[in-house]
Each structure stands twice: as C-alpha cells, then as structure tokens.
C-alpha cells in the first residue's frame, strides 16, 4: 500500500526545516557577535540565491518571508550592523531556549 502525505504536511515539514536553518545561522552569528542581513542569512543557510542576477530582490524572498514569520513569533529581532544597515539576530529567549536544548 502506497502512503502519500498531503501537500500541506510536506509544506509544514519544509517550513520547519527552513526556519531551523535560519535560526541555526543566527545562533552561530550571535556566538560570533555578528548582526547579519538577509543576503548573508541566505548565503550561509544555502537557501535560494540566484547566481544570474546578484542584485535581484527576489534572491532572498524565501528568507525574507521566514524572517517575517519569526519576528511575529518573537524569535528574532532587528539589530544594527556596523554600517548602520538593518540586520537580524535571535532574541535572548530564543538563545536561552536553544542553549538549554544543547545542554540536555
């Protein structure tokens, strides 16, 4: 008997893994004292980035969507990069939650 998951279940699983990739990148950045932008998150996570048009706003659209969701969940927050551009970091609560998971 063939069992197939429904598309929505695939999407939920995929979203979970994409969110975790972004949060892992932001955790590593925090451990280095970095505040990083959307393009850098895309690059470090390996989430879609077009090689053809380096300056296209669509290059980072998946990460931008994930960041909006994570902001609404109070898991990440804005920070200022050294050049005064917008960057992102995990919240203190998210940092502590992730640290607790590692120690268990």
Secondary structure as UniProt FT lines:
FT   HELIX           7..31
FT   TURN            32..33
FT   HELIX           38..45
FT   TURN            54..55
FT   HELIX           57..60
FT   HELIX           61..72
FT   TURN            73..74
FT   STRAND          76..80
FT   TURN            82..83
FT   STRAND          86..90
FT   HELIX           92..103
//
